[in-house]
Amino acid sequence: MAFRWRRAAKQNPAGWIHGVMPIVISWCLWKARCSARMEGVLFQVMSIIQHVKIMIKNISCNVNKFQAIKKTDLLVMKGLNIPIVPIKNIQVTFVKWEWPRRGMVKLNVDGGARLNPREAGGGAFIQDYKGKCIAGFVHHYRVATNTVAECCALLDSLRICKNLRLHNVLVKLDSLVIMSWLASRICRLWFLWNFWEEIKEISMEINARFRHVFREANMVADFLAKKGTMGDNTNFVGLDFECTRLSGLIRMDRLGLVFIREK
């Protein structure tokens, strides 16, 4: 029975039933045999079959949802009076890096900490509408939380855009916390208020627009931020930041590689 249970395909209902059926039948037969021998209870086949169905039904109530149910599985489950659990539908969305519109500059920025809080860093990557790299950075912020690192990275990237006299900047970041602050124009952490006022001031000056993106569409900035958590501090112009992996991530973005993200 143990061999049969290990061999059963437990990812579908029929396989699970085939695996557990010998165990349940053996138990019901043993119980009926003991009752008949020790207590003189009449041995009835139909009552044993009914008992098997009841036990399988009770056990199946604690089983997780199956991802797929075939027609034959449905027949078996209906014959044993087992409740049919609805299939869990998995919804997915397609995510990819998008080119900025003509006349706009795209800024991808990210920040984070190795733990929360722990060594933190931030990174940003600025491109024009042709996909040409304008500038970027890797900054280390010592010990900080994820939110503080995100805020510091955003401010540093906006300062670079201001110094380079860039306008019509489309800023994309994957922090829902910072995006909620930008939408309400209110910073929830009092010790970041000075930074936040400067962020709002520079944003108006360079005509910055903010959009939330998933991490899969922010891979370059995410990679630079992770470099920052390891203590790197680098400002670069163009592609003078020599890193094979960074070049590969940029190439993947330009090719329009699509990532599948489960909702």
C-alpha angles and dihedrals in degrees: 000000000000089000091050091049092051091048094049117108097237094179090084132044097246092051092049091049092049090052098048098036098081091049093051094044092049091050093048092048092048092048092049091047092051091047091050094047101039102030103025094239113162113255106237121181096203093053090052091051090049091049091052091052092049093050093049090048092051093047093048091059089072096049120107121246115282119232095218135025122190126204092252089051090054091053092050092047093048091048091054092042092239115161112249110231114212115254115254108242114216114211119201135188129202117236129189141153112268129211117243119245122261112283094021133105120219122216120190112190135175140169136183149147130245087235128000101284108008139096105344136193144172138210139188138186124198123199136172126230090273092058093251114148112243102176145320144174148211114212133182117215100185113223113358143127126262092257094050091049091049091051094047092048091050092051093047092050093049090050090054091050090051093048091049090048093237120165136187092037119182107207118200123187136159099222112112090190094058091042090054089051091050091050093051093033088225126115112215096203113075095204089061096052094103091051090046094053090053091048091055092045096051092042091059092044096054094034094242123187122198129216131175118232133180119253091254089065092047100052097130095053090043090054092049091048091053089052087054093054087059091059102266120147114186136149115193138182120210113341099321089121098100109214126131094206092051090052089050093052091049090050091050090053093050092049089057096239108189122222122203113224124188114227 
